[in-house]
Amino acid sequence: MKQKVFFTGFHKCATTSVLQFLSDQGYKSCDHGALSPNEEPGFCRDLLLHKYDKILETADKFEAFSDSPWFLLYELMDKEFDAKFIHSIRDPETWYKSCLNYFGGKGGSPIENYIYGRNFGDPAGNKHRWIERYLEHQYEVMKYFKNKDNFLLLDVFNEENPEEKLCNFLEIEDSGLKIGNHNKQIYFNQNKSNLKIGVVQLVDETYANQFRIPISAIGEYCKERGYDHHAVQGPIEPADCHVNYQKPLLLSRMIDDYDYVVWLDADVVPANYEKGFEEIIEKFDREIYYCKDYGGWFLNSGVIIFKNCETSKRVIEEWWESRFLGTDEHWRIDDGNGGCDQGRLIAIIRKLIDEGGENLEPLDQGVMNRHPKAYQKGDFLVHCMGYAHQDVSSLAKWTFNLNQANREDYFTGFGAIVPSSKERKSTEPFFDKVFSPQEITKKYNKTKIQLPEDWEDPEFTDGEWYKKNPWRNPLDEN
């Protein structure tokens, strides 16, 4: 029998892939089927009581071991066997997201509750605890094996040739086999199109405070997709109009830095983290992307994708030039030019259509701009226009750490239960009185919905920064 090898790295750290690699090298591997902590009656209780008879009996039969419970018992195995130990590592944030996708929303198994603590066994809503425990374990392992020659630290995800390093440590012949991904889970489809995409949001001081959580959710989504996220607190100079009319000014100063720039209103919430803007771009292949409006307008300007091209620049410039001058509280009033910034944009687009412009009809709302009342499972972005900012913030925060199936149930519940501005005279917060995770749980899903424990507020960029390098200042001709 070969010298035993134990993996001390946490689950989702390439342990299954490396164990398969050793199996291919001839090791008799103890996989999940050989010893399953969640299916063995009283297994976790025995761990708490330090009863290891069953574990040691199983260990005698195999040569390579990974995952639960083996990575927890390195001290016992080091004392019982002449063994070698391999600790595989992974970036904590990436590790957590993989765990969230694989284990999230399942309520926590007995062994996960044993590892992370009672009531913390589900990664959904327990990010801080899961990463804390992950780092604690790594510290404990490194401390125990310090200066020991039967220990190898392995970074499968970043090392150029981990197979050679592993074979040298185990003193086995390198057969040329590679460590594959034998437990692949896609938790975010990152931007692999090589398109450079920038996502832009502009708010005044009031909206920056009120919508900081939805904007944070957009920022986290962009980080995972590989997009640049620009959260800007205006006004931007020249401040001769309300911040709401400065969207095109900011877009004009960003568009030459990207292949595509995306405008998002502050009340837009990601509903499907597995979808991306590059998919929309590739599917519809046009210069400007926008959707039909839930309220009956020709289009809704809360979510727009602009390609870096002359048509987009022309529209952005004309949009800026048509702005409603003045910064008082009546900025929403229609002065005869179409009504607010959205009406002005519609007039510009219709003019392009009349001139023979192609691919300018609005897309279906479900593509990227769905109203909560019309939400359908699988929709990409939900635009909570007319909802109280407290309600939108709660929606963004409570759905951030859910897996996709539970997130869809939650958005369904939000649309069905929370009244929009059209359904009540005021947009005062509704959550505290009627809408709650428990209410949605009862009506739409039996899975417990939990709040994220650690939430990072967005870092707003001062509008002064965007004075730099405009592609062309629309005021130059005035």
N, C-alpha and C positions, 0 to 999 in steps of 0.2 A: 504494500500500500504506500502511496506517495505521502510525502510530508504534508500535513494539513495546512490549509490556507484559510484564514478568516478575514472577511471584509468588515472593517469598522466604520465605514462611511454610512450615512443615513440613506434611506430609500430615496429614489429619484436622483442619485448621484452616479449614474451609469453602473450600478451594482449588478443589475440583471445582465447587461451587455458584457461586462467583464467576466461574470460567472459563466456565461455562454462561451466566451472565448476560452476559458480554462476547460470547459467541457469538451470543446473541439480539440484541445490539446491532450485529452485523455484523462482528465480528472473526473472522479466520481462526485458529482455536485449535489448538494442538498438544496433543492429549490422549494418553492412555496408548497408544492404538493407533498413533500416528504415530512414537513412539520409546519402546520398552520396554526399559529397561536389563537386565532379567532374561532377555530373549529374544535380545538381541544378543550373539553370541559375542565374548568378550574385552572386553566393554564396561567392566566395573569395572577390569580390568587397565589399559586405556587411560586411565581416570581417574587411577589411581595414577601412571602415567607422564606425565600431563599431555598426552596426545594428544587433541586436541579437534576433529580434522578432521570426523568424522562429525557431531558435535554442531553445529558451526558451519554445516555444510552443511544440516542440518535447520532450524536457526534462520533461515536465509535464506528459507525457504518459508512461514513462519507469522508471526502478529502477536501472539498471546497465548500465554503459557506458564506451566504450573504443575506442581507435584509433581516427582518425581525424573526427571532429575537437575537440573532447571532451578533449583530453589531453592538448590542448593549452589554454583552458578556465577555468582553475581551480580557478582562483581568482573570476571570475564572478559567477561560480557555488557555491563557498563557501559563497558568499554574498547572493545569491538567495535562497539557500536551506540549510536545516539542514542535511548535507550530510557527508559521510566519503570518504576519498581519499586514494588510494593505488598507490604507485609508484614502478613499477617493473624495475629492472636494469639488465644490461647485459654488459659483457666485450666489450668495444668500437670496437675493431678490429673484433671480432666475429659478433657483431651486424652489422657492415658495410658490411661484406661479405654476410650476410644473405640478407641485403637490396639490394646489388648489384645483387644477383641472382634473387631476386623477382621483383625488379623494373628496373634493369639495361637495357640500350639499348632501352627504350621505349620513350625517349625524354623528360620525365618530365611532370607530370599532373599539372593542375592548383593549386591543394592544395599543392603539393610538391614544386612548384615554390613559393608559398606563405610562406611555412615553411622555405625553405633553401635560398630563394632569386631568383630573376629572372635569368634565364639561368643556375641555379644550381639544377634544379629539378630532373635531372637524376643522380643517384649515379655514373654511369660510367664516369670516368675522374674527378670526384669531391669529391674524398675521403676526402681530408683535410677539405673541407667545411661541408660535412655531419657529420663527427666526431666532428668538432668544434661546430656545432649547437646542436648536441646531448648532448655534455658536458655542453654547455651553459644552455640548458633547465634543465638538472639535477641540476645544481647549483641554478638556479632560483627557482625551485620547493622546494629544500631543505631549501633554505633561507626563502621562504614564510611560510613554515609549521613548522619552527623551534619552538619547545616547544609547539606545538599544539597537542591535544590528539585525533583529528579526522584524523590522518595521520599515514599510515603504510608503511614502506620501506620493499619491498619483493624481494628476489633473488630466483626466481623459479628454476634457472639453477644449483644453488650450495647448497641451503639449504636442510637439510635432510628431513624435513617434513613441507613444505610450506603450505600444506592444513590445518594442525592443527593451525598454526600461523594465517592464514587467517580467519578461523572460530572463533577463540578466539577474534580476533579484531572486527569482525562483530557481535559477540555475537549470533552465530547460532550453532546449533548442528552439530558436525562432523559426517557425515553419512558414512565415510569410503571411499568416492569417491576420485579418484586421478586426479590431473591435467595432462591431456594428451597433446600430440602435435597435435592440430587440424589445423595447418597451415604449415605442414612440407614441407620444400624445401631442397633438397640436393645440396649444392653449392660446396662442395668438399667431395669426398668419402675418408675419412681418413683411414689410414692403420689399419684395424681391424683384421689382420691375426696373430698378435703377433710376426711377424718376425721382427728382428732387422736389419734394412737396413741402410747402410751408402753410401752416394753419394759423389764421389771424383772428384775434378777438379784441375789440376796442370798447371800453366802457368808461363812464365817468366815475367819480369817487363813490357816489351812492351805489351804483350797480356793482362796483368792485367789491364793496362790502356785502351787498345782498346776495350776489351770485358767485361768491368765491368758491363754494363747493362744486357746483356744476362746472365751473371753469377748471378747477383742479382735476375733475374727472376727465375732461377733455385733454388736459395736459398729460395725465397718466396714460391715456389711450395713445396719444401721439408718441410718447416715449417708447411704448411697446412696438408701435408700428414703424418707428424710424423716421417720423416726420418732425420738422421743427415746429415748435409751438410758441407763438408770440401773443402773450396776454398784455395788452397795453392799456394803461390808465391815462385817458385824455384829460383835457383837450390837447390837440396837436396844433402847433402854430402853422398857418394863421388861424386864430380862434375867432373867426367872424361868424360862426354858426354853431348850433348845438352839436355835441359830440356825435349824436346819431347820424348827422349829415357828413361826418368826417370819414366814414367807411372808405369811400373811393380815394380820398387823399392818402390814407394809410396803405391801401392796396397799390396805389400808383408807386409808392416808395418801396414796395416789397417785391413787385412782380418780376423784376429783372434778376433777382437773386434765385429764382426757382423756375422749374419747368411748369409747375402749376401752383397757384396760391388759392387757398380755400378760406372763404369768409364764413364764420359761424357766429350767430347771435349768442348772447350769454345764457339764454334759457334753453339751449340745445343740450341734450343728454345722450351719451352713447347707449344704445340698446342692444347692440350686437358687436362685441369686441373682436369677433372673428372676421368681420368685413372691413374692407379698406377702400380709400378713395381711388387707388390705382385700378381696382377692379371695375369701378364705374367708368373711369377714363378709358380703359381698354375696351369695355363692352360697347359704349355708345359713340366713342370717337368723334367728339365735337370740340368746339372752341370755348363755349361757355355752357355750364351745366347748372340747371336750377329746376325746381319742381313746381307743380300746381299748388295753388293756395287752398287751404282748408276752408277759408271764409269766402271763396268765390272769386278772388282776384285772379288775374291771368297767371301770375307767378307769385311765389313767396321769396323774399330776399334774405331770409334768415340763414339759408345754407346755399352758397354759390361756389362753384369751382371755375376759376379763370385760367385758361391756358396762356402761357407767355407768348402772345402773338399780337399782331396789329389790331385785329378785331377787338380783342379784350381791352387793349390799351385805349382804343377809341371809345368804347363803352364806358370805361372807368373815367376817362377825362370828361365826357359829356355828362356823366352822372354827377361829377364834382361841380361842374360849371352850372348845373341846374339846381344847386342846393338852395335851401330856404335860409336867407341871411337873417341873423339875429339869434341871440342866445337866451331869450326869455322863456318862460314856462309854456308859451303857446306854440312851441316849435312843431307840434303835430298838426296844427291847423293847415288845411288845404288852402293855398293862396291862388288857386286856379291853374296850377301846373301839374295836377295829377294826384296830389295828396301824399304828403310825407315822402321820405326817400324811396320807398317801395313804388309808389305811384310814378315817380320820376323815372325810375329804372324801367318800369313797364313801358312808358312812352318811348324810351330810347330803343328798347328791344322791338317794339311794334314797328318803329320806323325802319329798323334794319330788315324786318320781314317784308315790309312794303317795297324796300329797295331790292328785293330778291335774295336776301340772305337765307342760307340753308341751315338745317339742323338747329333751329331756334325755338321750336315748340317746347313747352315745358314737359319735363319727365313726370312720371307718376310719383305721387307723394311717397310711396313705399321705397323708392330708390334711395332717398337720403333725407327726407324732410316730412316725417309723419306726425300728425297731430295725435295727442294721447287718446282722444275719443275714437280715432280710426285705426288704432294700433293693431297690427297683425304679427303673429309670431314670425321671427326672422327679420323683421324690419331693422334697419341699420341705425338711423338717428331719429330720436323723438324730439320734436320742437314744442316745448310747453308754453306756447304763446298764450298770454292772458291768464296764467296761473300765478298764484301768490309765490313770491320767491322762497318762502319757507317750505312750501310744498315741493317746489322743484329741487331745492337743496336736499330735502329728505329723500326724494326719489333717487337722486344721483348718489347720495352717500350709502343708502341701504342696498342699492343694486350693484355697487362697485365690486364687492368681493363674492358675489354669487356665481355659481356656474351658469352656463347659458340657459339651461332648461328652467332653472328656478328664476333667473332674471326675466325670462319671457312671461312666466306666471305673474311675476310682480308687476311688470308693465301692463299686463292685461288687467290686473286688479286696480292699478292706478287709474287707467282710463275708464273703468267701469264705476268706480266708487267716488273719486275726487271730482267735484264739480268744477267746470271751467268758468271763465268770467261770463260767458253767455248764459250760464245756468243759475247765476246768482248776481245780485247787485254789486257785491263787494268781492274783491280778491283777497280777503283776509285769510290767514292760514287755516287750513281745514284739518291737518293731520292730527293735531293735539286733541281735537274733539271726536273725530270719527275714524280717520284713517290711521292705521298702525300696523306694524309687522304682524301682530297677532290677528288683526282683522283679515289681512290678506292671506295669512296662513290658513285661517278657518275657511275662507271662501274659495281659495284657488289652489292651495298647495299644503300638504301636510308636513313639509319640511320646515323646520324652524328657521326663521330669518334673523340674522344677527347683524349688529352694527360693527363696522370696522373699528378696531381699537386705536389705530394710529393713522391720522389723516394729516397730510401735508397741505397747508394753504398755498395757493399759487403765488409766484413771485412776479409782480407786475413790473413791466418795463416802463419807465417814464417816457412820455410822448416825445420829449426833446431828442431822443436817440434817433427817431425816424426822420429827422431833418436831413440826415446824411444821404447822399447819393441817390436822389430820386431819378427815375428814368427820364422824367420831364416834369417840371413843376407846372401844374395847370394854371398857375397865376401868371406865368411869364408873358402871356399874350394879353393880359388884362390891363 
